[in-house]
Amino acid sequence: MSYNPAVALDETVERSYRGRNREDEAGPPEPGLVQLFAGDRASFTVFATAGPLTIGRGADCTVALPDTRASRRHVELAFAGGRWTITDLGSRNGTYVDGARIAGAVTVRDEVLLVVGSTLFIVTPDLRGVRSGAVEVRPGGIVVGPRLAAEWRAIDRLAELSRVLHLHGETGTGKELAARRFHGQSPRAGGPFIAVNCAAVPQSLAERLFFGARRGAYSGADVDSEGYLAAADGGTLFLDEIGDLPAEVQPKLLRALELGEVLPLGAARPRRIDIAVCSATHVDLRRRVAGGRFREDLYFRVGQPMVCLSPLRTRREEIPWLIEGTLERIGGIVADVSLVETALLRPWPGNARELCNAVAAAAHLVKAGTDDGVVVKGRHLDPHVGRVLEATPPVAVTTATATPPITSLPAHDEANLICGVLARERGNVTRAAEVLGLHRTQLRRWLAQHQIDPRHYRRGLPDDAAG
C-alpha cells in the first residue's frame, strides 16, 4: 500500500491546505464593525458599512444600544480613503480606542478596538473572513469563530481525499482537536485514533513503543507488545510535535509508511497495517529539515498537505465567548467590559489554553473575596499573562492589580521604551508589539501619538520586513 499525499485536490482544497483559506475573502475589502460584547454577555453582530454612522442610546442612532452607560449620541464613525475616522460626540463616559480615551476625532487605518459604555466593537477596514460566519459554542465548550470554521472545513475536505495531514500551529491552537476532526470526518472514523506526543517518547524506548516487540526480543519481554502503528491499524495515528521525533525512529517510520507494514522487534515477518497519519508541530518543520534535525524524505511523506491553525490573536471574535464559557463553568460570576477589553489587547502566545486559565485564576481570586455574585474586571487579570514570555520576576496578584506597566509610564518614558524595543527588533512592529505585550494595532496607534516612525529602525531591511 502506498501513502502518496499527492492526491488530486481541487483549487479550493489546495488553497485550504496551505493554511490560507480565502473562501470568505473574495472581492474588494469591506469596511465595517463587529459587536463582540454588550453589557455582560458575549455577542457577534456584523455591521457591514462604510458609514457615516452613529452609535449611542438614542433611537435615531444607526446602531442603537440598550446600554445605560452609553450617551444618547455617543460616537460617530466614517470610512474614507482606506481609513476610519472615529469622533467622540461629547459622551459622558468617554470613547475608548485600543484602550485609550480619545478626545474629539482620531483617524485609524488598521483594525482597532472600540469601547462605548459597556459595549465593545472591532472597527476594521475589511470584514472579509467574518462577514458570512458566526461564533458557535459547540459541545464541550469549544468556541468556533468564522476563521476557525473555515480551517475546519478545509480539514473536512482533506479527510475525504487524503490519508495524510500535517497541522502547523502555536501551542494552544487546538492541534489535537483538529487531528480528531480529521479522523472523525475520514472513512476511518470507526477505527482507532492513537495520539502520540513525540516529544515525550523516551529515546531508549522509542523503537519498541512505535513498532512493538515480540516476547523474548529483549530481556524482560515476557509478552508480545503492540506498538503505536499497529494499534492505529484501520484508523489514524496522530504524531503530535513530530519535529521532536527521535532520530533513530525516523527511517524505520518512513519505511513503515512507504510499505504499509510494520516489523516489531524480534519478529521475523512484518505485519500489514492500514492507517492514516496526521502530524502536528508548533515549529517550522522545514527549518528542522534544513538544520539536519528531521529527515527530508520523511518530511515529504508526512508534511503535505498542510493546514495552518491561526492563533487566537487573529481570531479575536472568539475571546469574549471563551471568557464567558470559563466564567459560566466557575459559576456565580460575570465579566465586566474592561476584562474583555484587556484580554482583546493582549497577544496570548499560549492561545485559548492560556486565556482560559488566566481568566479562571482571576475569577477564583475575586470570588474568594466576596459571598455575593461578583464581576471580574480588567485590573483583576494578572499583568503578565497573555504576553510574550520573558525572564521577569513574578508579581503577586491581588484584586487591586495595576494596569500593565507600559500604560502607567509617563509619556516621555513610554516613548523611550517603545523606541528601545523597536531598535532591538530592527523596526519590526509585529515583534515589538509582542515584546511589549500589546496588540499590533494598539502599538501602531501609539507610534502615531508619539510620532515614531519604525522605518528609522530597519537598518537597511526591505519595506515588507517592518511587520
C-alpha angles and dihedrals in degrees: 000000000000125000098204110166092193091100122162102268123184119229095265094052091046089057090047100052091053087062093246104104107177102175091118095040104067119129130021123328115281117212119212146112137264123213107221105169136020127181102327099328135089115243141174119207122152121211108192102196142118090213149181088207137153128219123203148097094286119106089226092062119107088233107031113197128203086215119129091198092059122087120238090255104017110161141357127213131194132173124212136147093009092303137101120224112206116194125188108219096210094284119188097228098032137242118265125203117189090342097310126104111237128216114211115327132350129185121216132181101187131059112286139185115244123195119194112178105306094338124097129202138180109223110201140172090221128038095179109125094037104039097091099032141078139210111253130190105212130193112299092032092282110162115212120185127186096273095048090045089056090052091049091050088055089052091049092055093047091049088063094047110032140048089205133061131168119200123201122190146123121273111284096025093114103258095157090047089053091047091053089051090052088053095043094051094046130090086254094062091118092056130079125291110212115190119197125184100212092194090061098049110111109237093226092055100035099102094048093045094050101038105022130227140247123235110275094020089123139356109297096019096130096157138026112270124205117224128218094264094052091045089056094052109137092014142049132304111207114202106194117195089009090173087075094053109137110260095231091057096051100078093045091048090051091052092048091052094044095050099030093233139100129212112207120212109275094015122127096203132040124241121232116239134187111201143148116224125217117180131184140188140168092212130075101266092194090060090052089053091049090049093052094247096112129038114254094215092052090048090056089050099050106016099074138099095033137189119196114214109216120232121250093252088068091047098051093151087075096056099081090050093049089051092048093049092049092051093046090055089053092045134209095050137092138193126255116217089248091063092054091044092052092048093049091054095057126082097225101208088189089053122202094348092056093043095051093046091049093049091047091051091051091047094051090047093052095040092053089063100057142040095212133069108292140201123226112219134192093259090061092064114097105257091226101051120096092028134105108281115254134170095262126142116257118261122214110246121222134170087262095055111159125240117270111297097245093058091055096052122107111259094253094051091043091056091047091051092050092048091049093052092045090052091050092048092045094241096309104146095193094055092041090054090051092051091049092046093240135127110255094242091052091052091049089054091052091048088056092047092052093038092236116159111205090201089076089067100048096094096210097322118146117262094255090061093072094087 
